[in-house]
Amino acid sequence: MARKNPFMNVMSQDAPDNSKVILEYTNKGASKSLIHSLDEMAAQADRFLEGQAVVELDPAIIDGSFVRDRLEDDQEDFAELLAAIRDRGQDTPILVRPHPSAAGRYMVVFGHRRLQAAKALERKVRAVVKDLKDSDHLVAQGQENSARANLSFLEKAMFAAEISRRQLDGDNAIVLSALSIDRATLSKMLAVATIPREILDAVGVARGIGRDRWYELKNLLERPSTLEEGTAYVQTGDFKSKVGDDRFNTLLAFVKAVGKRARPKTARTRKWASEDQFVSADIKADGKTYTLALKAKDATGFGDFVAESLGDLYCAYRNKLDQQGE
């Protein structure tokens, strides 16, 4: 059964008069692009189920996905799902594949919570069985969850990092398709995923915290002294008394304060010039910022090229660090 776009009511031309302002807004600009993206992701996930026979399986013979996409479950949402399935049955089948290494068993691709509900209710789960490669499994899992599960930025970042860690995706095409993101966003996701797991587990999913604030925290924790104090802080009673997004906000405020106490570093400067002398640069680093001032006839053109290549350059830098750490 196809999922409903949550914006369809306000997009309808038959919307009530008091929705006209919303209608005008949602049909243009970034909102229109967002709506179309949600529609496309939901449609792609549905296509994995089209034309397939629905069977009933014992939940005991179905294992979880080989890549986890949730850090924690929303117990309130799960209770509502459990009650709905108990009262009217399971409306939408889950997707499973024959287990790649255990004969007679299956692996869930998407529908983990519906599977969990069936186990709790001690009833069979309605499922579509489809033979999928690992790469197709990941695309289906990512697109389904992006379309309906409202995963947090951190959960998506950890999902992307797990795919990268398993070396299933040499050019990142799988994760880009699964999460419907661009390379710049992926670069920041992989960077955020390098925050020590002890801190990530302490903060939790932080559903209201987006990419830029997570990336800000990651950059602040790059300083060893700040990381040490931040790691100690998440074990304190003050931090543990906070819940939800407040944990992230409290930690971010704490590490910012730590950074302000740190002794400022003396700025380092140097110069660089290309072999043909067509381009030169003044370079300045003071520990918090790194400034590259280009000088050339076509400084703007070369500068734009460098800016557009930052995502790939950062990925190359992270790969170099990983190789050095081996």
N, C-alpha and C positions, 0 to 999 in steps of 0.2 A: 504494500500500500504506500503510495507516494506521500512523502512528508509535505506538510503545508508550509509555505513561506510565511513567517510571522508578520510580514509587512503587507500581505495581500489585502487585508481589510481596509487599510488606509489608502492603498493604491487603486482600489476599485472606483470606477467612474460613478458607481451608485452609492458612494460613501455619503453619510449624512452631512448636512450643511456644516455642522461644527467640526468636520474633519477636512474641510476644503483647504485650510491653510496647511495642514499636515500633508495633504495630497499634493499640493503644489511643491512642497519641499522635497518629498520623497521621490518625485519624478524627475529630479535633475541633480547634476553635480555628483559629489562623492556618495550621497545616499543612494542615487540610482545605480551607481557602480557596485555598491555593497549589496544591494538587493539582487542584482543580476548575478553576482558571485555566489550568493547563498542559493539562488535558484539552480545554478549550474552544478554546484557541489552536491546538492540534494539529488539532482537528476542523475549525476554520474553514479552516486551510491546506489540509487534505485536500479540502474541498469545492470548491476551485478546480480539482481534478483529476478529480473524479467525473464519470463519463459522457463523458469526453473520449477521443478516439482517441490512441493513443501512436504516434509516428512516429520514424524515425531520421534525424537531421540531421548534416551535416558541421559540426563545431565551428568551422571556419574562417568560416562565414557567420553566426555568432552573436556579437553584441557584448555587453559588460557592461551592467549596469543604469545608468540615468542618475543614480542616487543611490547612492553607495558606503556600505555599512554595516559594513565591516571596515577597521580600520586596519592590521592585519597578520595573516598566516595562521599558524596553529600548524603548524609543519613536521612534528612528530611525528604529530599527528592526520591530516594530509594523507597522510603516508606509509602509515598504516594503511588509509585509505580507498582509496588507489591500489592497495595490495596486494589488498584485498578485491574491488575491481572487476576487477582482472586475473585473480583466481582464479575468481570465480563470476559475473562480469558485473555490470551495473548493475541493482540490484533496483528502485529507485524512480526514475521519470522526473523530469526537471527541468521547470519551467514557463517557456515563452518566449512572446513576443508578436511579431507582425509589426513590424519596425522602423518607428517613426513617421515617419522622414525618409529612409530608404535602401531603395529598392525591392529586393526579392529577398533581404533580410537579416532577421535576427531580433535581438531584444534579450532577454537572460535576465532573468527576474523573480526566481526563486529556483532554487538548485542550482548556484551559482557554482563550488563545489569539485568537484562531479561533472563539470561542463563542463571544468574545468581538468584533471581526471584523464583524461577522454576525449582531450583534446588531447595529453597526455603519452603516452598509450598508442597514439595515432594510430589511433583507432577512432571510429565514429559514436556520437553520444550519443542516448539514448532521451529523447524530450521530448513534452510536451503543448503544442500551439500554441493560444493563446487570445487573441482580440482584446480588449485591455484599454485603458481610459483611463489617463492618468498617475496619477490618484487611486487607482484600483483596483489598479494595479501596486504602488504604495507600500504599501497595506494588506496585499496578499498577501505582499510581500517582508518587511515588518515582522513579520507574524504567524508566517510560516514560520520566520524566524530566531529569534524569541522562543521558539518551541516546541522548536527542535532545535539551535540553533547556540551557545547559551550565550554570547551577546555580552556584553562588559563594559559597565559603566555608561557609561564614556567613549564607547564605540562607539555606544551608543544615543543618547547626548547629541549626538554629531556628526551622526548620522542625522537626529535631530529638528531640529537647527539647519540642516541642508542643506535640508530641506523648507521651513522658515521662510524661509530666504534666497531660495529660488526663488519665494516668494509663491504657493505652490500651495494654501495652506490658511489662508484668512483667519481662520477661527474655531478653528483647531487641531484640528478634528474628525478629520482624517485621521491625524495623528500620534498622537493620543490612542487611536484605534482600532488603529492599526498596532502600537503598543508596549504597549497595554493598561495605560495609566498614567492618573493623575489630573492635574488642572491644577497642583497644588502641586509634584508631581514634575517635570512638564514645565517649570515656571518655573525650577527648580534646574538642570535639564538645559541649558536655554538659557543660563543664567548661567555654568555651567561651560564651555560651548562658547566663551565670550568670552575665556578664558585664551589668551594669545598662542600661535599654532600652533608657534612655535619650542620652547616649553616642552612642549606636548602631545606633539609628535613625539619629544622627548628622553625623556620619561617612558615613552611607549608605552601599551599597552592597559591595563596594571595590572588584570588580571582579578579579583584578590581585593579591590579597593578599591571601596567602594560610594558611594552618593550623598552621605552626610553628610560624609565625609572629603574628597571632591573639592570639595564646597561650602566646607568650611573652608579648603582651600588657595586657592580662588578669592577668598575674602574677605581672606585675608592678603595676596594679591598686588594688592589694590586700592590699597595704599599705593605710590606711584611709586618711592620709594627701595627698598622691599622687592622690587618687580618687577624693578628694575634689577639688584639683587644676585642675585636668583633666576635671572634670565636668564643672567648671567655664570657662576653656579655650575653650571648644567647642561652647560657646555662644559668643565668641569674633568675631569681624570683621575680624581679621587676619585669623582665622580658616575658617570662612564662605566664605572667598574669594577663598578658594581652592575648587577644584572639583575632582570627581573620586577618584582614589587611592591616590592622593596627600593629601586628607583629613586624611586618615589613617597614611600616612608617617609623616605628620606634627604632628599629635597627639602623635605618638610613640616617635618621637624625643623630643617632649615637656616633656612627662612623664619620659623619660630617664634622661633628665636634672634635673627634679625635684628630682628624686631618688638620683642623685649624690650630691645634696645639703643636703639631709637628714643626720642627725647625725648618724654615725655608732653605732650599738648596741654592747655592750660587749658580747663576745662569751660565751656561756653556755656549759659546758661539764658535762657529767655523764657517768656512766657505767651500763651495763646490762649483766646478765648471766642467762642461762636457769637453770631450777631446777636440771637437771642432770649434770650440769656443763660442758657439752660437747661443748657448744657454748657460747661465750661471745662477747660483742660489746662495742667499745668506741664511744660515741655519742657527736657530737659537732654541735651547732647551733649559727649562728651569725646574724640572721635576714635576710640574703640574701641566705645563703646556709645551708643545713642540711646534715651533713656527718655521715654515719654509717659505721664503720670499724669493720668487723667481724673477730673473731679469733676462729679457730676450726681446727680439723684435716681435715675436708671436708668443709672448708670455701667456696671454689669455688662452690661446689654443692649446698650448702644452699643459697649462694648468688645468683646463677642462678635461684633457685626456687623463691626467693623473687622478683627478677627482673621480672620474667614471671608473677608474681601475682600482679604487680603494678596497672594494669588496674582495676582489681576487687577490690583491696584495696582502690583505689581512689574513685570508685563508692560507696563503703561502707562508706567512709568518708563523701562524699557529702550527702548521705542519712541520716547520723547521724546529720549533720548540719541542713538539712531540717527539721528533726523531732524536733530538739532543737528550731527551729524558729517558730514552730506551736504554 
